[in-house]
Amino acid sequence: MKIIKQSVGADIAKDKFDACFSVLTHEQRVVVKASRKFPNSPKGFAEFTQWVSKWADPSVELLFIMEATGVYHDNLA
């Protein structure tokens, strides 16, 4: 499976955020590789960064997408 793009989506709430890591294949198929919940805190941001590094292929473009809710997304952004 040849990957042409990677993306991480985040849905932010006051106390936590949900993240989903997916890839786009050369056949234009979206494949979800992983999803996880993180605390909306500095510790959660550090865990999120490590989690993304675990899944990401550094040779392929990586996009971050965020559903901003009020001001709760500010620190992660």
C-alpha positions in Angstrom: 0.0 0.0 0.0 1.6 3.3 -1.1 0.7 6.2 1.1 0.5 9.7 -0.5 -0.7 11.7 2.5 -1.1 11.4 6.2 -3.5 13.3 8.5 -4.2 13.6 12.2 -7.6 14.9 13.2 -8.4 16.2 16.7 -11.7 16.9 18.3 -11.1 19.2 21.2 -13.1 19.5 24.4 -12.5 21.2 27.8 -10.9 18.2 29.6 -9.8 15.9 26.7 -9.4 15.5 23.0 -9.9 12.7 20.6 -7.4 12.1 17.9 -7.4 10.0 14.7 -4.5 9.1 12.5 -5.3 8.2 8.9 -3.6 7.9 5.6 -4.6 8.4 2.0 -3.4 5.7 -0.4 -2.5 6.0 -4.1 -5.9 4.4 -4.8 -7.5 7.4 -3.1 -8.6 5.2 -0.1 -8.6 6.6 3.4 -7.3 4.1 6.0 -7.6 4.9 9.7 -4.5 3.6 11.3 -5.2 4.5 15.0 -7.3 6.6 17.3 -6.9 7.6 20.9 -8.1 10.0 23.6 -5.7 12.4 25.4 -6.1 14.8 28.3 -6.3 18.4 27.2 -3.2 19.3 29.3 0.5 19.7 28.8 1.0 16.0 29.7 -1.7 15.0 27.1 0.0 17.2 24.4 3.4 15.4 25.1 1.6 12.0 24.9 -0.1 13.1 21.6 3.3 14.1 20.1 4.8 10.7 20.9 1.8 8.9 19.6 1.9 10.8 16.3 5.6 10.1 15.9 4.9 6.4 16.4 2.5 6.3 13.4 3.9 9.0 11.1 6.1 8.2 8.1 8.6 11.2 7.9 8.8 10.8 4.1 5.1 11.5 3.5 3.3 14.9 4.0 1.5 15.1 7.4 -1.5 17.4 7.9 -3.1 18.3 11.3 -6.8 19.1 11.3 -8.5 20.4 14.4 -12.2 21.0 15.3 -11.8 24.1 17.5 -14.3 24.4 20.3 -14.4 27.7 22.1 -11.0 28.4 23.5 -10.2 24.8 24.4 -8.1 24.2 21.3 -5.8 27.2 21.9 -3.0 25.4 23.8 -2.8 22.4 21.5 -2.8 24.7 18.4 
